[in-house]
Each structure stands twice: as C-alpha cells, then as structure tokens.
C-alpha cells in the first residue's frame, strides 16, 4: 500500500509500532546504474548521509560491479532537501555540460555548505527512535519542551530545547547564523509536516532576518526519516550558502 507523506504524518501519532525505514540493496543500485548507462557515459550518485543510513555503502558496493566506468558516489552527510540541493545543483552543472570532474567538484562544494535544522512539537518521536534517553523524555515531556534538531557531522543532533514556538524560531535563526559564518543563503526551503503556523512564523522571521523575499523560500514536506524521528508539527529550513566562482543557473546567488 502506498500513502502520501501528509497521510503518513496524520497516521503517525496513532501507530502502535515505531515505523522503520530500509535502504536500497546493492542489487537495486546495479539495476539503476545499468539503466542510467544506457543514456550516460558517467554517473554522479549522491546518497543520504552514511551516518544515519547504509544507503551510501550499498551504492559504493554496486559501483564496484562496473569496472572501467566513471561512477562517483558522494555521501551527502545530509537528509531531506539539504541532500536534495546537492543533487539539484549537480544536475544543473551536468545540464550546463560541465565535465565529470567539475560536476563532482560542484556537488562537493554544495555538500560543504548544506544545512538542515528543525523544531519538533514533542520529544516523543526522538525518544521512540532512540535519540534521547527515557529520563530526558520524561522530564522534557513534563515541561512540554520542544526539541531543536540539526544534521551535524552527518548525524541528527539535538542542538536546542525550548518551551515556546517563538523561542524555537529564535534558536533556529541563531543556529543558521552560526553555520553560515557570514555567507549568504543561495537557496532555501522550509519543512512543513502539518505545521502551518510554525512554518509561516519561520518564513517571516527568515525573510526579515536574512533579507530573502518570502516567495524565494520554498516549501517541502520533509523526508520520511525526519517525519519518523520528529513527528507531525515539525518545521525548519533546508539551505545551502552561495558558492563563489560558479555561474548563475548552476549555483544560484542572491
């Protein structure tokens, strides 16, 4: 049975068992590589973070079955659209007819500049997924703490705990400032997992703070992994900072 992401998020609170995900097998990748080589001479494969999934390992194992072929497998160290931006920019570079080496270089440049951070409505899903201890969950739930989570060094990490939505937005803005280190945001989207009010608040705050037109802040529904570990009511930015030295249309600038 297939369901939409929104339907998955609506059903999540009532599930008796915590949902799990599974990686594509090396055989799955081999099949995809064969099809791709019918239309291409080389492949750049960008996977979800190896720190939270064995997907990267499977892609590397499959690549060994194609000796003599150009296949570069990149660990994005990210998930969701922070992973997706790397794929999009690499595709733009390929469409612009940059060389295989240059496409890999562009993808890695964006990888180094990609970030995602989000605030969940409850600690429940982080506890069920083994991201926090039972004591932390109990105390946090009593205080109605809302966790702020980010991908750092390829893994999901708890980077803040707040008591109100407004404070969570401030925490996310401060985190964005820290990771940007003075650089400008090239492209950005907002996770919206049945969290319309929080998403609207973040859009307004990010637009004002970083001087980005609201219509340039895109929407996304997040990945299943973020959904399973944070639950409905989660929102936050996926973005990467501008990469100097590459033309407009491959990597965007403000």
C-alpha positions in Angstrom: 0.0 0.0 0.0 1.2 3.5 -0.9 0.2 6.6 1.0 1.2 10.3 0.7 3.6 11.9 3.2 0.9 14.0 4.6 -1.2 10.9 5.2 1.8 9.2 6.9 2.2 12.2 9.2 -1.5 12.1 10.1 -1.4 8.4 10.9 1.9 8.6 12.8 0.5 9.5 16.3 -1.8 6.5 16.3 0.7 3.9 15.2 1.3 1.1 17.8 4.8 0.3 16.5 7.5 2.9 15.6 8.0 3.0 11.8 11.3 1.8 10.3 13.0 2.5 7.0 15.1 0.3 4.8 17.9 1.1 2.4 18.0 0.2 -1.3 20.1 -3.0 -1.8 23.2 -3.1 -3.9 21.2 -5.0 -6.5 18.7 -2.1 -6.7 21.6 0.2 -7.4 23.1 -2.1 -10.0 19.8 -2.1 -11.9 19.6 1.7 -11.7 23.2 2.1 -12.9 22.6 -0.2 -15.9 19.6 1.9 -16.9 21.5 5.1 -16.4 24.4 4.0 -18.5 22.0 3.5 -21.4 21.9 7.3 -21.6 25.1 8.5 -20.0 28.8 7.9 -20.1 29.4 8.7 -16.4 27.4 8.8 -13.2 27.5 11.0 -10.1 25.5 9.3 -7.3 24.6 11.4 -4.2 23.2 9.5 -1.3 21.6 10.3 2.1 24.0 10.6 5.0 26.1 7.5 5.7 25.8 8.5 9.4 22.1 7.6 9.5 21.7 5.1 6.7 23.6 2.3 4.9 22.5 3.6 1.6 25.9 5.1 0.8 27.6 1.7 1.4 25.1 -0.1 -1.0 25.8 2.5 -3.7 29.6 2.0 -3.3 29.3 -1.8 -3.4 27.2 -1.6 -6.6 29.7 0.8 -8.3 32.4 -1.9 -8.0 30.4 -4.0 -10.4 31.1 -1.5 -13.2 34.9 -1.6 -13.6 36.1 0.9 -16.2 33.1 3.1 -15.8 33.1 6.6 -14.3 31.0 6.5 -11.2 31.4 8.9 -8.3 29.4 8.1 -5.1 29.1 11.0 -2.7 28.0 10.8 0.9 25.8 14.0 1.2 26.2 13.9 5.0 22.6 15.3 4.9 19.0 14.2 4.5 15.8 15.7 3.1 16.2 18.8 0.9 19.6 19.5 2.3 20.6 16.3 0.5 18.3 17.3 -2.4 20.1 20.7 -3.0 23.3 18.8 -3.8 21.5 16.7 -6.3 19.8 19.7 -7.9 23.0 21.7 -8.3 24.9 18.7 -9.7 22.2 18.2 -12.2 22.3 21.9 -13.2 26.1 21.5 -13.7 25.7 18.4 -15.8 23.0 20.1 -17.9 25.3 23.0 -18.5 27.8 20.5 -19.9 30.5 20.8 -17.3 32.9 18.0 -17.2 32.5 14.9 -14.9 35.3 16.2 -12.7 33.6 19.7 -12.5 30.2 18.2 -11.6 31.7 16.2 -8.8 33.5 19.4 -7.6 30.3 21.5 -7.6 28.4 18.7 -5.7 31.1 18.6 -3.0 31.2 22.4 -2.7 27.5 22.5 -2.1 27.8 19.5 0.3 30.2 21.5 2.4 27.6 24.3 2.5 24.4 22.4 3.0 22.4 22.5 6.3 19.1 21.5 7.8 17.6 22.3 11.2 14.1 21.9 12.5 11.9 22.1 15.6 9.6 19.3 16.6 6.4 19.7 18.6 7.2 17.0 21.1 10.1 14.8 22.3 8.0 11.6 21.9 9.4 10.6 18.5 13.0 11.3 19.3 12.6 9.0 22.3 10.9 6.3 20.3 13.7 6.5 17.7 16.4 6.2 20.4 17.7 9.7 20.0 17.2 10.7 23.7 17.0 8.8 27.0 13.9 7.8 28.9 14.8 10.3 31.7 15.2 13.2 29.2 11.9 12.2 27.6 10.1 12.1 30.9 11.4 15.4 32.2 11.1 17.1 28.8 7.5 15.9 28.4 6.5 17.2 31.8 8.0 20.6 31.0 6.5 20.5 27.4 9.9 21.0 25.9 10.2 21.4 22.1 13.4 20.0 20.7 15.5 21.7 18.0 17.4 19.2 15.9 20.0 19.6 13.2 22.2 17.5 10.9 25.8 17.9 12.1 28.8 15.8 11.0 26.4 13.5 9.2 24.1 12.7 12.1 20.9 14.0 13.7 21.8 16.0 16.9 19.8 17.8 19.5 21.0 21.4 19.3 18.5 23.1 21.5 15.4 22.7 23.7 12.8 25.5 24.0 9.5 26.0 25.8 7.7 28.0 23.1 7.4 28.3 19.4 8.7 31.9 19.4 11.9 30.8 21.2 12.3 27.9 18.8 12.3 30.3 15.9 14.9 32.4 17.6 17.0 29.3 18.3 16.9 28.3 14.6 17.8 31.8 13.4 20.8 31.8 15.8 21.8 28.3 14.6 21.6 29.5 10.9 23.8 32.5 11.7 26.4 30.2 13.3 26.6 27.7 10.4 26.6 30.4 7.7 29.6 32.2 9.1 28.7 35.4 7.3 28.0 33.8 3.9 24.7 34.4 2.0 22.0 31.8 1.6 21.8 30.6 -2.0 18.6 28.6 -1.9 16.3 27.6 0.9 13.1 25.6 1.6 11.0 25.0 4.7 10.0 21.6 6.0 6.2 21.6 6.7 5.0 18.5 8.5 1.4 19.6 9.3 3.0 22.6 10.9 1.5 25.6 9.0 1.7 28.1 11.9 5.3 27.3 12.7 6.3 27.3 9.0 4.6 30.7 8.5 6.5 32.1 11.5 9.8 30.8 10.3 9.2 32.1 6.8 8.5 35.6 8.2 11.5 35.5 10.5 14.0 34.2 8.0 12.7 36.6 5.3 13.2 39.6 7.6 16.5 38.5 9.2 18.3 37.3 6.1 16.5 39.7 3.7 15.1 37.0 1.4 11.9 37.5 -0.4 9.2 35.3 1.0 8.4 33.8 -2.4 12.1 32.6 -2.6 11.6 30.4 0.5 10.2 27.2 -1.0 8.0 24.6 0.7 8.7 20.9 1.2 7.0 18.1 3.1 10.3 16.6 4.6 11.6 13.1 4.3 10.2 10.0 5.9 13.3 9.8 8.2 12.7 13.3 9.6 9.0 12.5 9.9 9.6 9.3 11.8 12.0 10.8 14.2 10.3 14.1 14.8 6.6 13.6 14.1 3.9 16.0 12.9 4.2 19.6 13.9 7.8 19.8 12.7 9.2 22.6 10.6 12.6 24.1 9.8 14.9 25.3 7.0 17.0 23.3 4.4 19.5 25.6 2.7 23.0 26.0 1.3 25.2 29.0 1.2 26.3 30.6 -2.1 29.3 29.1 -3.8 31.6 31.7 -5.3 33.2 31.1 -8.7 30.3 29.2 -10.5 27.9 30.8 -13.0 24.3 31.7 -12.4 21.9 28.9 -13.1 24.3 26.2 -11.8 24.6 27.6 -8.3 22.3 30.5 -7.5 23.3 33.8 -6.0 21.2 36.5 -4.2 
